[in-house]
Amino acid sequence: MNAEQNEKSAQGGERECRQRTDDRALALVTAGFLATHRLFFLLNLLQLAVCLTIFTRFAVIAGFLTAFAGLFYLHVRLHFDTLIFRDFAEGRLDCGKFDAALTELNLASKPPKIRDMKSRCAGALRLYKLTTALTLAIVAALAGLLSELNLLTRLDGYGTPI
């Protein structure tokens, strides 16, 4: 009987170790992928520079500044998530301690739900997709406005926007 319990305990420990390894791999891959948000951040800075250089209408500038403020927040969150997922991957932090720290520091509006690593990774990837979608929406809006501005310049005949 004792040998059976030892074997079951060993299997349970092996499963737990494998789960931790799987969680670390998920966290490491997620951290690496999230780190690529910096490329979008550079694109967003370029777009902001174009907007502030070319557009003169307050409403256009205000609209872009609002979108860029939202994007800046998303980039801060993605950077934070990248660092946290690296800590998860390297074993410096576990989910329970992370959730407790968020609560203790009042960084969570309510006590966090207990989530496994897979759902945490999925949430971070949703945030990345939202950032990508907003970046592409701004690219499209900027391209449309620049196209319109170029068309107006050509129609003016003097080389200045109407």
Stockholm file with secondary structure:
# STOCKHOLM 1.0

chainA/1-162         MNAEQNEKSAQGGERECRQRTDDRALALVTAGFLATHRLFFLLNLLQLAVCLTIFTRFAVIAGFLTAFAGLFYLHVRLHFDTLIFRDFAEGRLDCGKFDAALTELNLASKPPKIRDMKSRCAGALRLYKLTTALTLAIVAALAGLLSELNLLTRLDGYGTPI
#=GR chainA/1-162 SS CHHHHHHHHHHHHHHHHHHHHHHHHHHHHHHHHHTTHHHHHHHHHHHHHHHHHHCCCHHHHHHHHHHHHHHHHHHHHHHHHHHHHHHHHTTSCCHHHHHHHHHHTTCSSSCCCCCCHHHHHHHHHHHHHHHHHHHHHHHHHHHHHHHHHHHHHHHHSSSSCC
#=GC SS_cons         CHHHHHHHHHHHHHHHHHHHHHHHHHHHHHHHHHTTHHHHHHHHHHHHHHHHHHCCCHHHHHHHHHHHHHHHHHHHHHHHHHHHHHHHHTTSCCHHHHHHHHHHTTCSSSCCCCCCHHHHHHHHHHHHHHHHHHHHHHHHHHHHHHHHHHHHHHHHSSSSCC
//
